[in-house]
Amino acid sequence: MKGESMNRTTRILLLGAALVLLMAAAAWANDCIECHEKETPGMVADWRISEHSKNDVDCETCHGDKHSTAEDFLLAVLPDEHVCAECHEEQFDSFTHGKHNHGWTVLNAIPATHWAPDELIEGGRGCGGCHNMGVRSEAQKAEQFEKGYRYQTNSCDECHTRHTFSKKEAQNPRACQQCHMGYDHPQWEMWSSSKHGERWFAQQEGSLPEGASAPTCQHCHLPDGTHQNKTAWGFLGVRLPLPEDPQAAADRVTILKALGVLNPETGEPTAILDAVKAVDMARLDQASWETERNKMLETCTECHSRAYAQQQLELGDAILTKADRLMAEAIEIVAGLYRDGIIQKPDGYPFNYPFILSLMHTNGANWDQDLDKLSYIDQVMLRMFFKHRMRAYQAFFHVNPDYAYWYGWNMMTEDLGEIVELDRSMRARHAADK
């Protein structure tokens, strides 16, 4: 009897302690809400309508319990992907195997990133606003924090924005719009003005029956809720092995040299190729390319015949080859100016050769240095690559006629014409100055 009494007493004490802790946690959570409803009302409103609030995921769950006043706000934890993974392990694992997980690493591997103002990178109002995606090391987060940038530390809230963290929001193609638009990757503009996009918008407005096919970005690139996204050609539109056609192979080699992947003097691979491999930025063998192509083909055949889908995808492959013919011609013209000493190799360029990964920093320096050494013909070539070549081939895969021709192919032709004329005038001026 005495032992039972002791056990009962112990249980009562433990229960009491648990209740005290729960009451304290509830009081702490209420304090958070009471303060933040005044300071950040939108944040609290979003949390209240979230699934988190219905499942006892409160402020302390994600932000810890060390922040309690306006003065100690830096003690509030800004959760990274690992915190999300505590409940969403499957989605986290899937994300880490997709290309979104390499966003931050890719950004920092590009030399031009380190020549631009920090605000555009860590501050998140330029490349860093989208390329902040990717699980970071503690060292990477510490470096960012030391520069004064506290946010942009979680990839999950790019698609499931704070504090609703809505699954439906992430499944809406507009969730992709913020990043996949604009200068060098206007996939949103291509899709939204294609027949695929038109049907989705019509369906939302009730002009198309609910069961009608209206493929979204997520349907094609993140099917069945996967977070592991890849494409056959990748962002840069280059891959290995080289084509069998000699001219097409030579053109791709020229582009790989301008990307710094191959040494333009020896043709040998460089350290940049190792960086490309590390972030899975391009398909480097036929099997891996076919794997991604076949996945997309299966998606297309949900609506179209296999023969038709295959033909449409091959049209995209073909226009990329033709676009590369124009692109390689432009690169070779500019490379001749380097070789003949008419353009001086900028500091930071790996070779005496045009360098695509300089982006528009064609002086090869920090943004406020050597501004009188910016090479305009290089900038036209880079615009041709990043703006118009991208549109020429990406528009085929997104089924958009106007982007493929007027915003893509036709503008590449115009760029090449300008490069030819600039080459003539620069050579004439150089000869006259001798």
Secondary structure by P-SEA (a helix, b strand, c coil): caaaaaaaaaaaaaaaaaaaaaaaaaaaaaaaaaaaaaccaaaaaaaaacccccccccccccccccccccccccccccccccccccccaaaaaaaaaccccaaaaaaaaccccccccccccccccccccccccccccaaaaaaaaaaccccccccccccccccccccccccccccccccccccccaaaaaaaacaaaaaaaaaaaccccccccccccccccccccccccccccccccccccccccaaaaaaaaaaaaaacccccccccccaaaaaaaaaccccccaaaaaaaaaaaaaaaaccccaaaaaaaaaaaaaaaaaaaaaaaaaaaaaaaaaaacccccccccccccccccccccccccccccccccccaaaaaaaaaacccccccccccccccccccccccaaaaaaaaaaaaaaaaaaaaaaaaac
